Amino acid sequence: MTINVEVSQETVARLAQLSASRGMAPGEYAGRLLDSAVSTEVAPPKLTVEEFHTMLLELSAGSEKLPSLPTSAFSRDSFYEGRS
C-alpha cells in the first residue's frame, strides 16, 4: 500500500541520514518506523462487566475510612474559597 505523507525538510533530511546509516532506502526505513509505531500502539483492555465491577471494588477498598463530607463541601464556592 502506498501512503503519501507531508513532512518538513528537516524530517526528510533526518530520515535520509538515519536510513543511510542502516543501509536502507528512506521509504523502506519510513515504512518500518510506521510499522513499529502502529504495532506498539496499546489498545485499551476489554473487560467483562464482572471484571469491571471487581476493578471498581478494588479501587474503592479502604474508602470507608474516608471522612463523610456534606454536599456543600463540593460547591463551586468551596473550591475557590480564600482566592481572589
N, C-alpha and C positions, 0 to 999 in steps of 0.2 A: 504494500500500500504506500502511496506517496502522499505526504502532507507538506504543504508549504507553510513556513513559519517566518514571520518578520522578526529579525534580531538586529541589534545595534552592530556597528562596525567593530566595536571593541569585543563583542561576543564572537563575531566571525574570526577576528584575529586570534583570540584566545582558543577558540575551537580548532583553528588550523594548527596552532602551536601544540596543543595537547594531543591532537590526533597524529601529528607528525612524530611526536616523541614516542608514540606507541606503534608507529609504522602502519597506521590505518588512514583511510580516506576520511575527510571530515564528515561526509554523510553517514558513513558506516559508524564512526565514533558517536555522532549525534544520535543515531538510532539506538546504539547500545545504552547511551545515557538515558534516553527516553524509556527504553525497556526496563532499565533498572529502577527508574523513578516510579513507573507505574506498578511494577511488581512489588515494591516495598510499601505501597500505599496500604495503610491499615484500615480494614473495614470494621465498623462497629460490631461488637459481638451480638449474636442473635440469642436472646434469652426467651425461655418459655415463661409463661405467666407465673408458674411456681418459682422459677429461678429469680424472677424479678421481685416477687414478694419476699423471698429469702434474703435477697440483697438489701431490700428496704429494712427488714427486721435487723439485719446485721449493722446497718448504718445507724439505726436508732438505738442500738444497745447502749445502755447507760444513760439514756436521755431522761429517764425517770428521776435522776438525781439533779437535774437542772431546776432552777427556781421557776415557779409559776408566776408569770407576769400578767398584769391586767392588759386588756387590749389597748388602753390609752398609751401604753409604753411603746406602741408601734405606730403612733400617729406621725404625720409629716413634721409637725412642730417638735416632737420629741427628738427626732433625728438631728434637727438643726438647732437645738436648744443651746443658748450661750454663744451662738455665732451671729455675727452681724453682717 
